Amino acid sequence: MERFVILLALAGLSYLLLYTEGLVKTSRARFAVLGALFAAFGLRLILFGVAPNDTANAVESAIAWYRDAGGFWGIRSSALPFSIPVQYFMALFSLAPDGGLTLFKYLCVFSEVTMAWAAQRCVQCVTVRVQPRLFAFLVVLLLPSGIFQGVCSAAGDSLWWAFIALAASCAMRGEWRWCAGMLALAVAFHPAALWIVPVFWVFTAVRRNTWFSLLHLAGWYVAVMVPALLLGRPGSECLPFYPSLAALAARPLFGGAPGIYSLSQYSLIAPTGIAVYVVFALLLVWRMSRKSLAADRRRQLTALSLASLCAVAFLPWMCADSLYGAEVLLVALCCLEPKLIPAAVCASFASALALLRDVYGSAVFLPLGWASLALLAAMIVLLLYLVFKKRTVRQAG
């Protein structure tokens, strides 16, 4: 009963967000919204706790450790392999008599609602039409990978993507201060966000305030670590990153995500993919620095989506949940450019297959190589769009 009530409350929150954005004014819109929300949260209710895996077990063990360590005071001596903000939530959920893992899964579902809202805000930056904005919000909630990563795995590895999506919407609106703050939170939740941060310089607002953006980013990041420092955690275990980059590099190169490290027939070292991604990201930022592209928000969002896909494809240590954020950005992009729907379908297929293989293992008959091919196809479509799309002279809406 508790599960039903909380998921119903999250569905109500989704409806409230759509109502405040003015997207459910007509009876037709209300019918579509209620039907989509019923399907999205009904599936989550059915699948909740069906397939817990090793990552979910690790979260449950971490919450139990915090319960024995006295809640928030455990942050002083914790050596858990989770970021400091994630450990804040673990310490908070450990105060509940039981069901800490369940509360963590609710947090994952809440982050999906946040990402859906961020996706429609990205669309709103280009057009104020109701249909594409409503479509973006509802499709994000219905993404298969989003449903499975929240209620089945609950590893928390995809929480940082919510802040990337929010940062994208802020950058498109010209709100560079809030963009820097969201990027800082993304890095605090997962050091892998560091690879995406430089690509935000394709956005005009961030590029015009380069040094101020960096200062705001650093300030927000330190502010997130202040509670841990006040609780007595050593500064060396908070700053600059926790888990440290060395601890991240100690993980297996293949972390479950499709890409070059999922191809077992090739033996690659970590610097190979890192170098490819760095070169590609630099070329992407250089390409988007042209004045003729500075005001084209569609291309800016395309560049960020492409970089997100490339990060999963080329970088080592990426987990199976890593594609979810790129999916959300692509959904928003497809609402602005329907011709990019094939890229979004390929990315969604790759993400869902990677996550299902991570949860169910050998029970999924399709090899991960198909996900890698789909990811490559999505990247090619976005690259062709960036190269050959005509410049947008005036934004719609």
N, C-alpha and C positions, 0 to 999 in steps of 0.2 A: 504493500500500500504506500509506504514511504517513497519507493522508487517512482511509482505512478504520479504521486503528488508533486515531486520535485521536477520530473520531466514535464509535467503539465505546466508548472510554473515557468520553466524555461521556454516552453512553447508560447505561453502568455507573454513573456518578455519579448520574444520574437515578433509577435503580433503588435505589441505596444511600440516597438521600434519602427515597424512599418507604418503604424498609424501616425506617429509623430512626424514621420517623413512625408506624410500625405500620400501614401501609396495604396490605401485601401478605402478610397472615397466612394467607389462605385460598388454595386452589388456583385457584379462580375468579378471584380478584383477580390472582394471578400470571399467569394466562393473558391476562387483559385488559391488564395492564401490559406484558408482553412483546410482545403484538401491537401495541399503540399505539406503543411505543418503536421497534419494528421499522419501522413505517410512518413515524413522524416523522423518524427519523435516516436511514432508507433514502431518503426523498425528498430530504433534504439532501445525501446522498452523490451522488444522481443529478444534482441541480441545481447542485452546487458549481461555481462558475466558469462557468456556462453563459451568463449574460448580464451581464458586467461593463459598467458604465455610466460616465458622466463622474465621478461621485462616487468610485467605486472606483478609477478612474484617478488621481484627485487624492490618494487615500490612498496608492496605490503610489508616486506621485511624492514625497510627503512622507516616506515611509519611506526612499526612495532618497536624499533630501536629508540626512536624519539620518545615513545611512551614510557619506556623504561628509564630514559635519561632525564626525564623531568620536563618534557615539552621543549619550549624555546631555549632553555638552558643547555640543551644538548648541542646547540649550534656551536658552542665554544670548543668542543672537542670532536665534532663529527668529522669523519674521514670518508663519508659516503661519496660515491662518484656522480653526484647530482649538483647542478649549479646552486648557488646560494639562494636566489629567489625561489627555486623549486623546493629547497629545504625549508624555507619559511612556511610554505604551504604544508609540507609534511609535518613540521612541528605543530602547526595549528590543528591539522586533522588528527594528530595523535592525542589531542585533548578530548576527542569524542570517545565515549565508552567503547564503542566498536564501530566497524565499518569505515575505517580510515581510507582503505582502497576505494570503496564506493564513493566517498566524497571526492577523492582525487579524480575519479572518472567523471563526476559531475563537473569538475573544473575543466576537464578536457572538452566536454560538451558545451560549456559556457564559452570557451575559446572559439569553438566553431560558430556559435551565434555571433560573436564579435567579428570574426572574419567575414561572415556573410554581410554584416552591416558595413564593414570596411570596403567590401567589393562594390556594394551599391553606391557608396560615397565616391569611389573611383569613377564609376559611370556618371554620377551626377556632375562631376567636374567638367564633363564634355557635353552632356545633354541632360535636360531636366525632364525629359519625357518619362512617363510613369512605367511604361511597359518594359524597357530594357533594365531599368533599375530594379523593378520587382523581380524580373527574371533572374538577374544576378544574385539577389538575396536568396531566393528559393532554391536555385540550382546548387549553390554552395552547400546548403543544408542537406541536399539530396546526393551529394557526391559519395560514391561507395567507399572511397578511401577515408573520407571524413567520418563516416558512420563507424567503420571498423576500427580506426585508430583511437576513437574516443571510448567506445564501450567494450572493446576486446583487448587491445594491447595496453592502453593507459600508461604508456612509458613516460609521457610528458616530453618526449623528444621533439614534438611538433609545436609546442606552446609558443616558441619564439617566432614562429611564422605569423602569429596574430599581430605582433608588433611590426613586422615587415609590411604586412598589408595595411595597417593603420598609417605607417610612415609613408607609404606610397600615396595614400589618399591625401595626407597632409602636404606632401611635396607637390602634388598636382594642383592643390589649392593655393600654393604659394606660402604655406604656413611652415617656414623652415625651422622655427624654434621647436614646434611640436614634432616635426619630422625628426630632428636630432634627438629629442627625448625618446621617441619610440624606438629609434635605432639603438640608443643606449640600453633600453630595456631588453631589446632583442639580443644584444651581445651579452647582457647579464644573464639571460635565461639560457643561452647556449653560445659558446665561443665560435661555433661555425658561422654565426651571423657576421663575423668579421669579413668573410669573403664577399658578402653581399653589399656591405656598407659602401665601399668605393664606387659601386655602380650607381648609387644614388646621385652621383655628380652629373648624370645625364639630365637631371631635372634642373630647370632654370633657377628656381628659388634657392636650391642648395648650392649650386655652382656660384651664384652671385654672392653668397655669404659663406664662402669656404671656411675661413678661419673662425668666424663666429659659430658656424655649425659644429666645427670640431670642439670648440670650447664648451658649447652647450651639451654636446654628446658626452664629453668627459665629466662634466658636472653632474649630469643625470646619473651616469654610471656610478660615480663615487657615492652619490646620495643613496642609491640602492644598497650599497655595501655598508652604510653607516649603522643600521640596526645590528648587523652581525658584529661589527667592531665594538659597539656599545655593550654587547652581551659578553665581550671578553675574547672573541676569536682573534688570533694573531693576524696582523695585517698581511703577513706573507702568505696566509692561506685565504685571503680575500682579493688582494690586489697583486698584479693587474687582473688575473683571471683565475676563476675556480670553477671546474677543475682546470688545472694548469694545461697549457698547450702541450707540455711534455706527456702528461697523462693521456691527453687526447691522442697523441701520436703513438702511444703504446697499444692502442686498440688494433685489431686486425684491419688490414687495408680495406677489405670488403666487409661492410657493416650491414648488408642486406639491401642496399639501394641498387637499382639497375645502372649500368654504366660500364666503363672500361675495366673496373676492378671486379665486375661480376663475370667477366669472360675468363673462365678457368683455363682455357687453352693457351692463354698468354700470361707470362710472368712479368709483371710490371712493378716498379718501385714507386714509392710515394712521390718523389720529385717529378716524375713524368707527368702525371695528371695535374699536379700543382702548377707546373710551368705552362702547360697547355691552357689552363684556365686563366692564369695571370695574363698571358699574351692576348687571349681572346677578350678578356675584360678591358684591357688597356685599349685595344683596337675599337671596342664598342664605345667606350667613353670618348675616344678621339673622334669617332665617326659622328656621334651625337653632339659634339661640341660646335658643330657648324651653326652659324647664325640662322641659316634657312630652316633648321630643324628645331630651333630653340623653343618655339611656341607650339609645336605639334605634340600634344599630350598623348595622342594615340601611339606615336612612335616612342615616346618616353616610356610609356607603360609596356610597350613591346620589348624595348631594350631590357627593362628590369625582368620581365618574364623570361626572356631568352637567357639572361645571365643566371637566373634561378635554376633553369633546366640544365645549363652547362655546369653549374656547381655540383649538382647531383651526378651528372654524367662523368665528370672528369676528376673531381676531388676524392681523395681517400677518406675513410672513416665515416662516410655518410650512412645513416640508418635507413630502414625501410620506410619510415614516415617522412622522409626528407622532401618528397615530391608534392606533398599536400599543399604547401604554400604556393608553389608555382601553379598548381591547378587553380587555386582561387584567383590569382592574378590573371590567368588565362580566361577564366569565366568572365571576369569584368571586361577583358579585352574583346572577347567574342561578342559581347553585348554592344560594343562600339563598332566592331569590324566582323560581321558574320562570316566573311570569307576565311577567317582563321579558326572556324569551328573544327576542321580536321585536325589542327594542331592540338586543340584542347581535348579532343576525343583520344588522340594518341597518348597524350600525357596522362589522362585519367586512366586509360587502360594500363599503362606502365605502372602507375602508382598503385592501383588496386591489385594488380598481379604481384608486385613486390611485397605489399602488405599481407596479402593472403598467403603467400609462400612463407613469410616470416611467422604468421600465426599458425598455419596448418601444416607447414613443412612439405613433405613428400606426398601428402594427400592431394595437393594441387598438381595436376598432370602436366600443365604447360611449363616449360623451362623458363628461367628468368631471362634467357637470351631474347625471347620475344618482347619482353618489356624494354630491353636495351634497344632493340630495333625500332620500337614504337617511339621511344624517347628521342632517338636520332631523327626520325621522320618529323617529329614536332619541332625540333630545333631547325631543321632545314626549311620548313614552311615559314617559321618566324624570321629566319635570316633572309629569305627571299622577299618577304614583306618589307623588311627594313631597307633592303637594297633598291627595290623597284617601286615601292609605293610613292605616289606623287605627293608633293608637299601639300598639307592642309592649310589653306589660306586663312580661313576663319572658323573658329570653333562653333559647333552647333549649340543651340540652346542659349 
